[in-house]
Amino acid sequence: MKDGRQIRSMFASISRRYDLLNHLLSLNTDKRWRKKTVEASGLRGGERVLDVCTGTADLALAYANAIGPAGTVVGTDFCPEMLHIGKRKAASEKLPCKASLMVADTLSLPLADGLFDVVSVAFGIRNVADLKGGIGEMARVAKRGGRVVILEFSLPDNGLLGGMYMLYFTRVLPMIGRIVSRARNGAYSYLPDSVLKFPSKEEMCAVMRECGLTEVTTTTLSFGIATLYVGRKM
Ligand SMILES: C[S@@+](CC[C@H](N)C(=O)[O-])C[C@H]1O[C@@H](n2cnc3c(N)ncnc32)[C@H](O)[C@@H]1O
């Protein structure tokens, strides 16, 4: 079991360099993945979206820019330092809808049941101390018929490309992350370690179903480096 306090202080320590490193280490692919996540959510104008573990709010902002003036987007995260960067970005953009960011633990969201048409998370659920608890909370606050959309790192298929990526991911990325973030707490070794320990696609789909989600689908992104999971609340 991961320790939420340690996770929160690790993200606080890298918050100021988080966006820079995200875009640098993924060569900007993260932006494309978030766009695909919004597309996969089946978002319609005027809907209500919750983005949990929103961090610096990139996915929440992508939803806000796609949802139209009648829509509402809420982003939550338990790390105020990450949210602070997100709030600054939200304030500097002229968002076309109502959007707010608030401190909240994904494991106990202070939100009523069945409020949202889309409940989403990008690269966050892997960090939540209790995977089933986190997905269960996401499903709880989704409306009946609403969609739960999860973007998460995964391991690429074997083969030459996969092997090269693993070398980059486990050796080069932690080194660049350490230098650029100046974090001495292993935050960028934690990234490959946590991805290597994360459940397989089949196990993830099983957990989503156990949380009351149906029609669970997976989409492989960038040769399997990331996977998009979508489920519908019964
Ligand atoms: C890798 S970042 C992802 C941020 C953002 N979603 C993105 O796409 O860049 C993971 C985020 O999950 C948050 N987090 C981890 N566990 C959490 C929990 N139990 N409740 C709320 N936020 C959590 C961290 O504070 C961090 O901001």
PDBQT file of the ligand as one rigid body, heavy atoms in Angstrom, charges set to zero:
ROOT
HETATM    1  C1  LIG A 301       1.285  12.353 -12.163  1.00  0.00    +0.000 C 
HETATM    2  S1  LIG A 301       0.262  13.608 -11.492  1.00  0.00    +0.000 S 
HETATM    3  C2  LIG A 301      -0.972  13.767 -12.743  1.00  0.00    +0.000 C 
HETATM    4  C3  LIG A 301      -1.505  15.160 -12.830  1.00  0.00    +0.000 C 
HETATM    5  C4  LIG A 301      -2.435  15.448 -14.005  1.00  0.00    +0.000 C 
HETATM    6  N1  LIG A 301      -3.636  14.641 -13.967  1.00  0.00    +0.000 N 
HETATM    7  C5  LIG A 301      -1.747  15.305 -15.325  1.00  0.00    +0.000 C 
HETATM    8  O1  LIG A 301      -2.302  14.680 -16.238  1.00  0.00    +0.000 OA
HETATM    9  O2  LIG A 301      -0.659  15.858 -15.487  1.00  0.00    +0.000 OA
HETATM   10  C6  LIG A 301      -0.584  12.743 -10.218  1.00  0.00    +0.000 C 
HETATM   11  C7  LIG A 301      -1.433  13.629  -9.325  1.00  0.00    +0.000 C 
HETATM   12  O3  LIG A 301      -2.233  12.778  -8.502  1.00  0.00    +0.000 OA
HETATM   13  C8  LIG A 301      -2.391  13.416  -7.247  1.00  0.00    +0.000 C 
HETATM   14  N2  LIG A 301      -2.848  12.409  -6.287  1.00  0.00    +0.000 N 
HETATM   15  C9  LIG A 301      -2.273  11.234  -5.958  1.00  0.00    +0.000 A 
HETATM   16  N3  LIG A 301      -3.006  10.584  -5.055  1.00  0.00    +0.000 NA
HETATM   17  C10 LIG A 301      -4.101  11.359  -4.815  1.00  0.00    +0.000 A 
HETATM   18  C11 LIG A 301      -5.251  11.219  -4.006  1.00  0.00    +0.000 A 
HETATM   19  N4  LIG A 301      -5.432  10.162  -3.220  1.00  0.00    +0.000 N 
HETATM   20  N5  LIG A 301      -6.170  12.202  -4.015  1.00  0.00    +0.000 NA
HETATM   21  C12 LIG A 301      -6.016  13.303  -4.791  1.00  0.00    +0.000 A 
HETATM   22  N6  LIG A 301      -4.936  13.510  -5.583  1.00  0.00    +0.000 NA
HETATM   23  C13 LIG A 301      -4.001  12.525  -5.599  1.00  0.00    +0.000 A 
HETATM   24  C14 LIG A 301      -1.039  14.031  -6.971  1.00  0.00    +0.000 C 
HETATM   25  O4  LIG A 301      -1.093  15.057  -6.012  1.00  0.00    +0.000 OA
HETATM   26  C15 LIG A 301      -0.645  14.530  -8.369  1.00  0.00    +0.000 C 
HETATM   27  O5  LIG A 301      -1.016  15.868  -8.558  1.00  0.00    +0.000 OA
ENDROOT
TORSDOF 0
